[in-house]
Amino acid sequence: INRLAEWLESLAYEREHELRAQRDRLEERVQLANELHDSLAQTLASLRFQVRVLDDTLRQDNELAVWQEMERIQGSLDEANVELRELIAHFRAPVSKHGLMPGIRKLLSRFRKETGTDAVLQNQAHDVELGAEEENQVLRIVQEALTNARKHSRANMVRVLLSQDNAGRFRVIIEDDGTGFTPEAEDRDTDRHFGLTIMRERAEAVGAALGVESEPGEGTRVIVELALKDTVADELEMKAGVL
């Protein structure tokens, strides 16, 4: 009986180890798929959009405008090459190594250059400090929201607003004045649906809540809300005191 118990315990341990290894491999694949979508796939989608713009420009027979569009495409190709090398070397392509605000400014600058659409940043949360993983996930969500705005919204204006309420909750809002959409249209549009799913997964990874508000003709608003670590600690301390 003792030998049987030892054998069963060893078998259970080996099975648990195997399942843990399978879970780790699955998580790595999901992370790699998300990084591919957030970096290289978005750059290629941008290139496709720029080629369409170049085609329209060629029809206008404006040599200067044609050269400008070709320079933009060349820059995007160079960027895709850099992102691919980073992805191969590190299995990820960091949006920014210098913090949340510089990263958002870089994303908005790229968005303006690619689309010609006005994009503004309003920061009302100057003292907020996030961890490295929180910064990365928030930046990725902003990046995906801007990509969706470029591909689907036909917006004239995009705004990114950062704020912090009295309860210490950090909020990021990405909104546009574009065409908007309905939940039914989201389900039919697999590309948009996949992007929204990844945004929700990224928010959950750092304990944030993500909401999407949109109606046809009313634009789209993506809201990310994150409880800061100090706030979470205070809440736990208050609950402990009550108990």
C-alpha positions as CSV (number, residue, x, y, z in Angstrom):
1,I,0.0,0.0,0.0
2,N,2.8,2.4,0.8
3,R,4.6,1.7,-2.5
4,L,1.3,2.2,-4.3
5,A,0.8,5.5,-2.5
6,E,4.3,6.6,-3.4
7,W,3.8,5.7,-7.0
8,L,0.5,7.5,-7.2
9,E,2.0,10.6,-5.5
10,S,4.9,10.5,-8.0
11,L,2.5,10.1,-10.9
12,A,0.4,13.0,-9.7
13,Y,3.5,15.2,-9.3
14,E,4.7,14.3,-12.9
15,R,1.2,15.1,-14.2
16,E,1.1,18.4,-12.4
17,H,4.5,19.3,-13.7
18,E,3.5,18.4,-17.3
19,L,0.3,20.5,-17.0
20,R,2.2,23.4,-15.7
21,A,4.7,23.2,-18.6
22,Q,1.8,23.1,-21.1
23,R,0.2,26.1,-19.4
24,D,3.4,28.0,-19.6
25,R,3.8,27.2,-23.3
26,L,0.2,28.3,-24.0
27,E,0.8,31.6,-22.2
28,E,4.0,32.2,-24.2
29,R,2.0,31.5,-27.5
30,V,-0.8,33.9,-26.4
31,Q,1.8,36.6,-25.5
32,L,3.6,36.2,-28.8
33,A,0.3,36.3,-30.7
34,N,-0.6,39.5,-28.9
35,E,2.8,41.1,-29.6
36,L,2.6,40.2,-33.3
37,H,-0.9,41.7,-33.5
38,D,0.2,44.9,-31.5
39,S,3.4,45.5,-33.4
40,L,4.1,44.0,-36.8
41,A,0.5,43.4,-37.8
42,Q,-0.5,47.0,-37.1
43,T,2.5,48.3,-39.0
44,L,1.5,46.2,-42.0
45,A,-2.1,47.4,-41.8
46,S,-0.7,51.0,-41.7
47,L,1.3,50.2,-44.8
48,R,-1.7,48.9,-46.6
49,F,-3.6,52.1,-45.7
50,Q,-0.6,54.3,-47.0
51,V,-0.5,52.3,-50.3
52,R,-4.2,53.1,-50.8
53,V,-3.4,56.8,-50.2
54,L,-0.5,56.6,-52.6
55,D,-2.8,55.2,-55.3
56,D,-5.2,58.1,-54.8
57,T,-2.3,60.5,-55.0
58,L,-1.0,59.0,-58.2
59,R,-4.4,59.6,-59.8
60,Q,-4.1,63.3,-58.9
61,D,-0.8,63.6,-60.9
62,N,0.9,65.6,-58.1
63,E,4.5,64.7,-58.1
64,L,5.4,66.4,-54.8
65,A,2.6,64.6,-53.0
66,V,3.6,61.3,-54.5
67,W,7.2,61.7,-53.3
68,Q,5.9,62.6,-49.8
69,E,3.7,59.5,-49.6
70,M,6.6,57.3,-50.8
71,E,8.8,58.7,-48.1
72,R,6.1,57.8,-45.5
73,I,5.9,54.3,-46.9
74,Q,9.7,54.0,-46.7
75,G,9.6,55.1,-43.1
76,S,7.0,52.6,-42.3
77,L,8.9,49.8,-44.0
78,D,12.0,50.7,-41.9
79,E,9.9,50.7,-38.8
80,A,8.5,47.3,-39.6
81,N,12.0,45.9,-40.1
82,V,13.0,47.2,-36.7
83,E,9.9,45.8,-35.0
84,L,10.5,42.4,-36.6
85,R,14.1,42.3,-35.4
86,E,13.0,43.3,-31.9
87,L,10.3,40.7,-31.9
88,I,12.7,38.0,-32.9
89,A,15.3,39.0,-30.4
90,H,13.0,39.7,-27.4
91,F,9.6,38.1,-28.3
92,R,8.2,41.6,-27.8
93,A,8.4,45.1,-29.3
94,P,8.3,47.7,-26.6
95,V,6.3,50.8,-27.4
96,S,8.5,53.0,-25.3
97,K,11.4,52.5,-22.8
98,H,11.0,56.0,-21.3
99,G,7.7,55.9,-19.5
100,L,4.0,56.2,-20.0
101,M,3.7,59.9,-21.2
102,P,6.5,59.8,-23.7
103,G,5.1,56.5,-25.0
104,I,1.6,58.0,-25.5
105,R,3.1,61.1,-27.2
106,K,5.0,58.9,-29.6
107,L,1.9,56.9,-30.5
108,L,-0.1,60.1,-31.1
109,S,2.7,61.6,-33.2
110,R,2.8,58.5,-35.4
111,F,-1.0,58.5,-35.6
112,R,-1.0,62.2,-36.8
113,K,1.7,61.5,-39.4
114,E,0.0,58.4,-40.8
115,T,-3.6,59.7,-40.9
116,G,-3.4,63.6,-40.9
117,T,-6.1,63.4,-38.2
118,D,-6.0,65.8,-35.2
119,A,-5.0,64.0,-32.1
120,V,-4.6,65.7,-28.7
121,L,-3.4,64.6,-25.3
122,Q,-4.8,65.9,-22.0
123,N,-2.9,64.9,-18.9
124,Q,-4.7,65.5,-15.6
125,A,-2.8,62.8,-13.7
126,H,0.6,64.3,-13.4
127,D,1.7,62.5,-10.2
128,V,0.6,59.0,-11.2
129,E,3.3,56.3,-11.0
130,L,2.7,52.9,-12.6
131,G,4.8,49.8,-12.6
132,A,6.6,48.7,-15.8
133,E,4.0,46.0,-16.6
134,E,1.1,48.4,-16.0
135,E,2.7,51.0,-18.3
136,N,3.3,48.5,-21.0
137,Q,-0.2,47.2,-21.0
138,V,-1.8,50.7,-20.8
139,L,0.4,51.8,-23.8
140,R,-0.6,48.7,-25.8
141,I,-4.3,49.4,-25.1
142,V,-3.9,53.0,-26.3
143,Q,-2.0,51.7,-29.4
144,E,-4.8,49.3,-30.3
145,A,-7.5,51.9,-29.7
146,L,-5.7,54.3,-32.0
147,T,-5.3,51.6,-34.6
148,N,-9.0,50.9,-34.5
149,A,-9.7,54.6,-34.9
150,R,-7.4,54.8,-37.9
151,K,-8.9,51.7,-39.6
152,H,-12.6,52.0,-38.8
153,S,-13.7,55.4,-37.4
154,R,-13.0,58.0,-40.2
155,A,-12.6,60.4,-37.3
156,N,-11.7,64.1,-37.5
157,M,-10.5,64.3,-34.0
158,V,-9.0,61.8,-31.5
159,R,-8.4,62.6,-27.8
160,V,-6.5,60.7,-25.1
161,L,-7.3,61.9,-21.6
162,L,-5.5,60.8,-18.4
163,S,-7.1,61.5,-15.1
164,Q,-7.1,60.4,-11.4
165,D,-10.2,60.6,-9.1
166,N,-10.3,61.3,-5.4
167,A,-10.3,57.6,-4.7
168,G,-7.0,57.3,-6.3
169,R,-8.2,55.4,-9.4
170,F,-6.2,56.1,-12.6
171,R,-8.3,56.4,-15.8
172,V,-7.3,56.6,-19.5
173,I,-9.9,57.5,-22.1
174,I,-9.3,57.2,-25.8
175,E,-12.2,58.8,-27.8
176,D,-12.9,59.8,-31.3
177,D,-15.7,61.6,-33.2
178,G,-15.9,59.0,-35.9
179,T,-18.6,56.7,-37.3
180,G,-19.0,54.5,-34.2
181,F,-20.4,51.0,-34.3
182,T,-22.8,48.6,-32.8
183,P,-22.1,45.4,-30.8
184,E,-23.5,43.4,-33.7
185,A,-21.1,45.0,-36.1
186,E,-18.3,44.3,-33.8
187,D,-19.1,40.5,-33.8
188,R,-19.2,40.5,-37.6
189,D,-15.9,42.4,-37.9
190,T,-13.4,39.8,-36.8
191,D,-10.4,42.2,-36.9
192,R,-12.1,44.7,-34.6
193,H,-13.4,42.0,-32.4
194,F,-10.0,40.4,-32.0
195,G,-8.5,43.8,-31.2
196,L,-11.1,44.5,-28.5
197,T,-10.5,41.0,-27.0
198,I,-6.8,41.6,-26.7
199,M,-7.4,45.0,-25.1
200,R,-9.6,43.4,-22.5
201,E,-7.0,40.6,-21.8
202,R,-4.3,43.3,-21.4
203,A,-6.5,45.2,-18.9
204,E,-7.2,42.0,-16.9
205,A,-3.5,41.2,-16.8
206,V,-2.9,44.2,-14.6
207,G,-6.2,44.2,-12.7
208,A,-7.7,47.0,-14.7
209,A,-11.3,47.4,-16.0
210,L,-11.9,48.2,-19.7
211,G,-15.1,49.5,-21.2
212,V,-16.1,50.4,-24.7
213,E,-18.9,52.9,-25.5
214,S,-20.0,53.5,-29.0
215,E,-23.1,54.2,-31.2
216,P,-23.4,54.6,-34.9
217,G,-22.6,58.2,-35.8
218,E,-21.6,59.0,-32.2
219,G,-17.9,58.0,-32.2
220,T,-16.2,55.6,-29.9
221,R,-14.8,55.8,-26.4
222,V,-12.4,53.3,-24.8
223,I,-12.1,53.6,-21.0
224,V,-9.4,52.0,-18.9
225,E,-9.6,52.2,-15.1
226,L,-6.8,51.0,-12.8
227,A,-6.7,51.1,-9.1
228,L,-3.3,52.3,-8.0
229,K,-1.3,50.1,-5.7
230,D,-1.4,52.5,-2.8
231,T,-5.2,52.7,-3.2
232,V,-5.5,48.9,-3.1
233,A,-3.4,48.7,0.0
234,D,-5.5,51.4,1.7
235,E,-8.7,49.5,0.9
236,L,-7.3,46.2,2.3
237,E,-6.2,48.0,5.4
238,M,-9.6,49.5,5.9
239,K,-11.3,46.1,5.4
240,A,-8.9,44.6,7.9
241,G,-9.7,47.3,10.4
242,V,-13.4,46.7,10.1
243,L,-12.9,43.0,10.6
